[in-house]
Amino acid sequence: MTYTNQIKGRIVDVLRQTIYPGIIFTDGSKIQAIQEIENEDDRDLPFILPGFIDAHIHIESSMLVPSQFARLAVVHGTVATISDPHEIANVCGMEGVEYMINDGKKVPFHFFFGAPSCVPATVFETAGAELNADDVEKLLRKDEVKYLSEMMDFPGVLRRDAGVMKKIAAAQTLNKPVDGHAPGLRGGQAKQYIDAGISTDHECFTKAEALDKLQYGMHILVREGSAAKNFEALIDLLHDYPEKIMFCSDDKHPDSLVEGHINQLCARAASKGIDIYKILRAACINPVLHYRLDVGLLRAGDSADFILVKDLTSFEVLQTWVKGEWVADKGKSLVQPVANSGAINNFHCKKKTIQDFSFVETHALLPVIEALDGQLITNKLLYEHPVSVSDTGNDILKIVVVNRYTNAPVAKAFIKNFGLKKGAIASSVAHDSHNIVAVGTDDTAICHAVNMVIECKGGVSLWAPSPGSGEPINLILPLPVAGLMSTEDGYSVAARYAMMDKAAKALGSALSAPYMTLSFMALLVIPHLKLSDRGLFDGDTFRLM
């Protein structure tokens, strides 16, 4: 029989925990046969593995449309993602989810989308759309939709809210898993949440919290993204729970995606002495089994999805194959750019004036958000000094959220740890409703940064006065797709974003990812203190202050 491709290497059978020299024969999109080679000196052969899978990611956070995301991800051996289109759904509703599905179909890659469960995420913010239980069920009935996306409304689950439970029931009726989101939930409440049908959580910050949820049968996702980094806290769980652990990014900015993906987590786990089969089970196998995915596991008849790596320590990816197509070779993407899908958006606010950002001085104790590098959670501080403008000496800066969907008063508060000494940064990537969030040292700078985003109907911006007598510094990365994504070449977007990240740090920020951290300061479902377009929000009492 004639085969299209014959790939030779040391085949790693993760499920049988064996490695042997062999040849994979493919024809079309399938593996037709696997032949073991006897008496072969295989020391110079690459290892052949199932492809890596990101078990929970919001593609929108890469600032790339799916077809561009795939071009970058395959270089690192990623063949599939469990993708929650929650971000674009909050802006554009059902149309946004359809956009992601259709754009993802244009390239050789496995995008498995979920039905967003919480649009809007809360009633304490203004979003651009709403998906009710009937909308969610319509999405779940699509073949491309494999699961109910993270159920962030864990209070609604605990009190058995009718609308929430209807969404969960729809997924269960269609035999599709339900993803979780329950930061800090422990003990009896964690059990109650899991017993409602929630099967995963990617929000564990400590090993103790993860163990609490594992004992009730939940799968734990070890998350290492551009903002939230929980790998070091959780990775030791893989020793004892190899069938219950998966790897994910959650949110990954484009410059970070250029550097690496799930391959980096495998290398870090190997450096800690964790059994290689347990590592590959988390990176390649468990997502396929849990979500019942049509992704190949190196078996005859499977989809021809696999990677060639130099070794099982660095996981340097030599080749990536998806659906029988050779899509990456030695650090170069072979995925060809496709026709632009166009842009959909929902952006209606008008430009602001400097006076819109003024704050009446208060002599009372002022609640201040404390941003934490590498975390989505914040601390709640009380500031004792009178304040109406930023206090750069104590690193207390003004933060604002501007409603992008209509003209409304600007929400204002103060935040610590951004470290800017001058200027401002702004972004229309602002989880979960994606209004405009900005932080800066003075109202003029904040106003300029916000208006740059409004002019482009979405983007990330930076504005600072000139260090001399020249023109001020004004930088913008336009994001015309829902104010979240660019349709431009992924590597060009990554380079532009990296330049802006560097510029923000040059203004004084010591955060590892200033824009990513900024994007989570309006994320109300993560404690402890956040800012929505309607005001300061206490995540512990779950109410506006």
C-alpha positions in Angstrom: 0.0 0.0 0.0 1.2 3.5 -0.8 1.2 6.1 1.9 1.4 9.9 1.7 3.9 10.3 4.5 6.3 8.1 6.4 7.8 9.6 9.6 10.5 7.7 11.4 11.5 8.2 15.0 11.3 6.9 18.6 7.6 6.6 19.2 6.4 7.4 22.7 3.3 5.4 23.6 2.1 7.4 26.6 -0.8 5.1 27.6 1.3 1.9 27.4 4.4 3.7 28.8 6.8 2.4 26.2 9.2 4.0 23.7 10.3 2.1 20.6 11.7 2.9 17.2 9.1 2.9 14.5 7.5 4.5 11.4 4.2 6.3 11.3 2.4 6.0 8.0 -0.2 8.7 7.2 -2.6 9.1 4.3 -4.9 12.1 4.2 -5.7 13.3 7.7 -5.3 9.9 9.4 -2.6 7.6 10.7 -3.0 4.5 8.6 -0.4 2.3 10.3 2.4 2.3 12.8 5.3 -0.1 12.3 7.8 -1.0 14.9 11.4 -1.4 13.7 13.4 -4.2 15.2 17.2 -4.0 15.9 17.3 -0.3 15.1 20.0 1.9 16.5 17.6 4.8 17.4 20.0 7.0 19.4 19.9 9.7 16.7 16.2 9.5 16.0 13.8 12.2 17.3 11.0 11.3 19.7 7.5 11.2 18.3 4.8 12.3 20.7 1.1 13.1 20.6 0.6 16.8 20.1 0.3 19.2 23.0 -3.1 20.6 24.1 -3.9 23.8 26.0 -6.8 22.6 28.2 -8.2 26.1 28.8 -7.4 29.3 26.9 -9.2 32.4 25.8 -7.8 32.8 22.3 -8.8 36.5 22.4 -6.2 37.2 25.0 -3.5 36.5 22.4 -4.9 39.6 20.6 -4.9 37.3 17.5 -7.8 35.8 15.6 -7.8 32.0 15.8 -6.2 31.5 12.3 -3.3 33.7 13.4 -3.0 32.1 16.8 -2.6 28.7 15.2 0.3 29.9 13.1 2.3 30.7 16.2 1.1 27.9 18.4 2.1 25.0 16.1 5.7 26.0 16.2 5.7 24.9 19.9 4.0 21.6 19.2 0.5 22.6 20.1 -2.1 20.9 18.0 -5.3 21.8 19.8 -6.9 24.1 22.3 -9.9 24.0 24.6 -11.0 27.5 23.8 -13.5 29.5 25.7 -14.9 32.4 23.5 -16.2 34.1 26.6 -14.4 37.4 25.8 -15.8 38.0 22.4 -19.2 36.7 23.5 -19.3 39.5 26.2 -18.8 42.0 23.4 -20.7 40.6 20.4 -22.8 37.8 21.7 -23.7 34.8 19.5 -22.2 36.5 16.5 -18.8 36.6 18.3 -18.8 32.9 19.0 -19.7 32.1 15.4 -16.8 34.4 14.2 -14.3 32.4 16.3 -15.6 29.0 15.1 -15.6 30.0 11.4 -12.1 31.7 11.5 -10.6 28.7 13.3 -11.8 26.4 10.5 -9.6 28.1 8.0 -6.3 26.5 9.2 -5.0 23.0 10.0 -5.5 23.1 13.8 -8.0 21.7 16.3 -10.0 24.5 17.9 -12.5 23.1 20.4 -14.8 25.9 21.6 -17.1 26.0 24.6 -20.5 27.6 25.1 -19.9 30.7 27.3 -21.8 30.2 30.5 -21.7 33.7 32.0 -22.4 36.5 29.6 -22.5 39.0 31.2 -20.1 37.7 33.9 -22.0 39.7 36.6 -24.8 42.2 37.0 -22.4 44.7 38.4 -20.9 45.8 35.0 -22.0 46.8 31.5 -21.4 44.2 28.8 -22.2 44.3 25.1 -24.3 41.2 25.0 -26.2 38.6 26.9 -26.5 34.8 26.4 -29.4 33.2 28.2 -29.9 29.5 28.9 -31.6 29.0 25.6 -28.7 30.6 23.7 -26.3 28.5 25.6 -28.2 25.3 24.7 -28.2 26.3 21.0 -24.4 26.6 21.1 -24.0 23.3 23.0 -25.9 21.5 20.2 -23.3 22.5 17.7 -20.7 19.8 16.8 -17.9 22.4 17.2 -18.9 23.2 20.7 -17.5 20.5 23.1 -18.4 21.8 26.6 -20.0 24.4 28.8 -17.4 27.1 29.4 -16.2 28.0 32.9 -19.1 28.5 35.3 -17.8 31.6 37.0 -21.1 32.2 38.8 -20.2 29.9 41.6 -22.5 31.7 44.1 -25.3 31.0 41.6 -24.4 27.3 41.6 -24.3 27.2 45.4 -27.7 28.7 45.7 -29.0 26.6 42.8 -30.0 29.6 40.7 -32.6 28.4 38.1 -30.9 30.0 35.1 -27.5 28.7 36.1 -28.7 25.2 36.7 -30.6 25.2 33.4 -27.3 25.8 31.5 -25.6 23.0 33.4 -28.5 20.7 32.8 -28.3 21.4 29.1 -24.7 20.4 29.0 -25.3 17.2 31.0 -28.2 16.2 28.7 -25.9 16.5 25.7 -23.2 14.6 27.5 -20.8 17.5 27.4 -18.5 18.5 30.3 -18.9 21.6 32.4 -15.8 23.7 33.2 -15.4 25.3 36.5 -14.1 28.6 38.0 -14.1 28.7 41.7 -11.1 30.6 43.2 -10.7 29.9 46.9 -13.7 27.6 47.2 -13.0 25.0 49.9 -14.6 22.3 51.9 -18.3 21.7 51.8 -18.9 24.6 49.4 -16.4 23.1 47.0 -18.1 19.7 47.2 -21.5 21.3 46.6 -20.1 23.1 43.5 -18.5 19.9 42.1 -21.6 17.8 42.9 -23.6 20.2 40.7 -21.7 18.7 37.7 -18.6 21.0 37.5 -15.7 18.9 36.4 -12.6 21.2 36.2 -11.0 24.2 37.8 -8.1 26.3 36.6 -8.3 28.9 39.4 -6.5 27.1 42.3 -3.8 29.3 43.8 -2.5 26.8 46.4 -1.8 23.1 46.6 -4.1 22.8 49.6 -7.0 24.2 47.6 -6.4 21.9 44.7 -6.2 18.9 47.0 -9.5 19.9 48.5 -11.1 19.8 45.1 -9.3 16.7 43.9 -10.7 14.6 46.7 -14.2 15.4 45.4 -13.3 14.1 41.9 -12.5 17.4 40.1 -9.8 17.7 37.4 -7.2 20.4 38.2 -5.6 22.5 35.5 -2.1 23.8 36.2 -2.2 27.3 34.8 0.8 29.3 33.6 -0.3 32.3 31.5 1.0 35.8 30.9 -0.6 37.1 34.1 -1.7 34.2 36.4 1.1 31.8 37.1 0.3 28.8 39.4 2.8 26.2 38.0 5.2 26.3 40.9 2.3 26.0 43.5 0.6 23.1 41.8 3.0 21.0 39.7 3.9 18.6 42.5 0.3 17.3 42.3 1.3 15.5 39.1 3.3 12.9 41.0 0.1 11.6 42.7 -2.7 12.6 40.4 -1.5 12.0 36.8 -5.0 11.2 35.5 -6.5 14.3 37.0 -4.1 17.1 35.9 -4.0 19.1 32.7 -1.9 22.1 31.6 -3.4 25.4 30.5 -2.5 29.0 29.8 -5.9 30.7 30.4 -4.7 34.0 29.0 -1.5 34.4 26.9 -0.3 37.6 25.2 1.2 37.4 21.7 4.8 38.0 22.7 4.6 35.2 25.2 3.1 32.9 22.6 6.1 33.5 20.3 8.4 32.3 23.1 6.6 29.1 23.9 3.5 27.3 25.0 2.7 24.0 26.7 6.1 22.7 25.6 7.6 25.0 28.2 5.6 23.5 31.0 6.7 20.0 30.0 10.3 21.1 30.1 9.9 22.7 33.5 8.1 19.6 34.9 10.9 17.3 33.6 13.5 19.5 35.2 11.8 18.7 38.6 12.2 15.0 38.0 8.5 14.2 37.4 7.9 11.0 35.5 7.9 11.7 31.7 4.7 9.6 31.1 2.9 11.6 33.8 4.0 14.9 32.2 2.8 13.8 28.7 -0.5 12.4 30.2 -1.2 15.9 31.4 0.0 17.7 28.3 -1.4 15.4 25.6 -3.8 12.7 26.8 -6.0 13.9 29.6 -7.7 16.7 27.6 -8.6 14.3 24.8 -10.1 11.8 27.2 -11.9 14.3 29.4 -13.5 16.4 26.6 -13.8 13.4 24.2 -11.8 15.1 21.4 -11.0 13.9 17.9 -7.3 14.4 18.4 -4.9 11.7 17.6 -3.1 9.7 20.3 -0.6 8.0 18.0 -2.8 5.0 17.1 -3.7 3.6 13.8 -7.0 5.2 12.6 -6.4 8.3 14.7 -6.2 11.8 13.3 -2.6 12.3 12.2 -1.7 14.8 15.0 1.8 14.4 16.4 5.1 16.2 17.0 8.7 15.4 16.7 11.0 16.6 19.6 14.7 16.5 20.0 14.6 15.0 23.5 12.3 14.5 26.5 13.9 17.1 28.7 14.0 20.4 26.7 11.1 19.4 24.5 12.6 21.3 21.6 10.0 20.9 18.8 11.4 19.8 15.4 8.2 19.2 13.5 4.4 19.5 14.1 1.8 17.6 12.2 -2.0 18.3 12.4 -4.6 16.4 10.5 -1.9 14.9 8.3 -0.4 18.2 7.4 3.2 19.3 8.2 2.5 22.6 9.9 5.8 23.5 11.6 9.5 22.8 11.0 12.3 23.7 13.3 10.9 26.9 14.7 9.2 28.0 11.5 5.4 27.9 11.0 4.3 26.3 7.7 0.7 27.4 8.3 -0.1 29.8 5.5 -1.9 33.1 6.1 -5.5 32.9 5.1 -8.1 35.4 3.9 -9.0 38.0 6.5 -12.3 37.3 8.2 -13.0 41.0 8.6 -13.9 42.7 11.8 -16.9 42.6 14.0 -17.2 45.1 16.9 -19.5 46.8 19.4 -18.0 50.2 20.3 -20.2 53.3 20.7 -18.7 55.7 23.3 -17.5 59.1 22.4 -14.1 60.7 23.2 -13.6 62.0 26.7 -12.4 65.3 28.2 -9.8 65.7 30.9 -12.6 66.8 33.3 -14.3 63.4 32.9 -11.5 61.9 34.9 -11.4 64.4 37.9 -11.8 62.9 41.3 -13.2 64.8 44.4 -10.6 64.8 47.2 -11.6 62.7 50.1 -10.3 62.8 53.7 -11.8 59.4 54.6 -10.0 56.1 54.5 -9.7 55.4 50.8 -10.0 51.8 49.5 -7.0 51.1 47.2 -6.6 48.1 44.9 -3.2 46.4 45.3 -2.2 44.6 42.1 -0.1 41.5 42.5 2.4 40.5 39.9 1.7 37.1 38.4 -1.8 36.8 40.0 -5.4 37.7 39.1 -6.4 38.3 42.7 -5.8 41.7 44.3 -5.5 42.9 47.8 -7.7 45.6 49.4 -5.8 48.4 51.1 -6.9 51.4 53.0 -5.1 54.7 52.2 -5.1 57.2 55.0 -4.0 60.4 53.2 -6.2 62.9 51.4 -6.1 62.1 47.6 -7.7 63.4 44.4 -4.8 62.7 42.0 -2.2 60.0 41.7 0.5 59.9 44.4 3.5 58.6 42.4 5.8 58.9 45.5 3.8 56.2 47.2 2.9 54.4 44.0 -0.8 55.2 44.4 -2.1 55.8 40.8 -5.5 56.6 39.5 -7.3 53.8 37.7 -10.5 54.3 35.6 -13.0 52.2 33.7 -14.8 53.8 30.7 -18.0 52.3 29.4 -17.3 51.5 25.7 -20.9 50.6 24.8 -22.5 53.9 25.6 -21.7 57.4 26.9 -21.7 57.2 30.7 -19.8 58.7 33.7 -16.3 57.4 34.2 -15.6 55.0 37.1 -12.5 56.1 39.1 -10.5 54.5 41.9 -6.8 54.2 43.0 -4.4 51.3 42.6 -0.9 50.4 43.9 2.0 48.5 42.3 1.8 49.7 38.7 4.8 51.9 39.4 4.4 54.4 36.6 6.3 57.6 37.1 4.7 59.4 34.2 2.1 58.9 31.5 -0.7 56.4 31.2 -1.6 53.1 29.6 -5.1 52.0 28.5 -6.7 48.9 27.0 -10.1 47.7 25.7 -9.0 44.2 26.7 -10.6 44.4 30.2 -12.1 41.2 31.5 -14.9 40.3 31.4 -17.0 43.0 29.8 -14.1 44.6 28.0 -14.8 48.2 28.7 -11.8 50.5 28.6 -9.5 50.3 31.6 -6.6 52.8 32.1 -4.1 53.7 34.8 -1.9 56.7 34.9 -0.1 59.4 36.8 -2.4 62.3 35.8 -5.8 63.0 34.2 -4.2 64.5 31.0 -2.2 61.4 30.3 -5.2 59.1 31.2 -7.5 61.1 28.9 -5.0 60.9 25.9 -4.5 57.1 26.4 -8.2 56.4 26.6 -9.1 58.6 23.6 -6.5 56.8 21.5 -8.4 53.5 22.2 -11.7 55.1 21.4 -10.4 56.5 18.1 -9.4 53.0 17.0 -12.6 51.4 18.5 -10.3 49.1 20.5 -6.7 48.6 21.2 -4.0 49.0 23.8 -2.3 52.4 24.1 0.4 54.3 25.9 0.7 58.1 26.2 3.5 60.1 28.0 4.8 63.6 27.8 7.9 64.1 25.8 11.1 63.7 27.9 12.4 66.9 26.2 10.7 69.6 24.1 9.5 67.3 21.4 6.2 65.6 20.7 4.6 63.4 23.4 5.0 59.6 23.2 1.8 58.0 21.9 1.7 54.3 21.0 -1.3 52.2 19.9 -1.9 48.6 18.9 -5.3 48.7 17.2 -7.6 45.7 17.9 -10.5 46.1 15.5 -12.1 42.7 16.1 -14.4 43.3 19.1 -11.7 45.6 20.6 -9.9 42.4 21.5 -8.0 41.1 18.4 -6.0 42.1 15.4 -6.4 40.5 12.0 -2.7 41.3 11.2 0.2 38.8 11.0 0.6 37.2 14.4 4.4 37.8 14.6 3.9 41.5 13.7 1.3 41.9 16.4 3.6 40.2 18.9 6.5 42.5 18.0 4.3 45.6 18.3 2.9 44.4 21.7 6.4 43.6 23.0 7.5 47.1 22.1 4.5 48.6 24.0 5.2 46.4 27.0 8.8 47.6 27.0 7.6 51.2 26.7 5.3 50.7 29.7 8.2 49.4 31.8 10.3 52.4 30.7 7.6 54.6 32.3 8.4 52.9 35.6 6.3 49.8 35.8 8.0 46.8 37.4 5.2 44.4 36.6 6.2 41.4 34.4 3.2 42.1 32.1 1.7 45.6 32.8 -1.0 45.3 30.1 -2.1 41.8 31.1 -2.3 42.8 34.7 -4.3 45.9 33.8 -6.7 43.8 31.8 -7.7 41.9 35.0 -8.3 44.9 37.2 -11.9 45.0 36.1 -12.4 41.2 36.5 -15.0 41.2 39.3 -15.3 37.4 39.7 -11.7 37.2 41.1 -11.3 38.7 44.6 -10.6 40.9 46.4 -11.1 44.5 45.1 -11.7 45.4 41.5 -13.2 48.3 39.4 -16.1 48.0 37.0 -17.6 50.7 34.8 -20.2 51.1 37.6 -17.7 51.5 40.5 -15.5 49.9 43.0 -16.4 46.2 43.6 -15.7 44.1 46.7 -15.2 40.5 45.6 -15.5 39.2 49.1 -19.0 40.5 49.7 -19.8 40.4 46.0 -21.2 43.9 45.8 -20.4 47.4 44.7 -18.9 49.5 47.5 
